[in-house]
Amino acid sequence: DWSSDVCSSDLKTDIVDAGSQWADIKALRFRKFKMKDDPSGLLQLGVVAQEVEETSPGLVEEHLDRDAEGNDLGTTTKSVKTSILLMKAAVALQEAMARIEKLEAEVALLKGN
């Protein structure tokens, strides 16, 4: 539920800065794929839960598969917690922006600007 990730700060406690997410995001392998239940559908962009699980197991959850009546099918499906993935990506983007700005300042200094 996206709304639970962006709720007001007056509902939160123990607020601290996030640590680096650079390595976690860098390790992800983004893929293009079609869904098995829609093989003629458009290619989608995303990640594969089993691959994400290798480097960031906390981003993956497993659900029991159920039929239309809610009966347990005896199998499970893994999925990626995309709202957390997006937050990690935003932190990594901020890190990248800071690195770029630092490099731009260093280049400007070297050029004498």
Summary of the structure (lengths in Angstrom):
residues: 113
radius of gyration: 19.8
end to end distance: 48.0
largest distance: 70.9
contacts: 222
relative contact order: 0.14
helix: 47%
strand: 19%
